[in-house]
Amino acid sequence: MNHGQLALKFGAIPAWDMSMESIVTKLSWLIGNGYSYREIQQKMVTSLRGEIEIN
């Protein structure tokens, strides 16, 4: 098992190809708007404003 798989196993949320600025901004916005951990997990891997390139 590699480090990425291990991190996911322990609850890490993948950031895909987002920049550090996008990650911080998106996470801050989600937390500030009262989303639950489960909702944050779902929304962090969903492109809301083009911050994730979906193939």
Phi, psi and omega in degrees: 000129180275174184297322179296317179295321179295318178298316178297321179300327182264014171100009177296147179258122182294147181251358181049236183253022180288147174286162179301321179297318179295318180299310182296314181296312181296313180297318178299317181295316181296315179295315182296335179264011170078020178291146178285166179303317180297317179294321178297316178304316182290316185285333180292334180258012177246131178286114180266324182220032178083015182281345177239130177278115181262123181275000000 
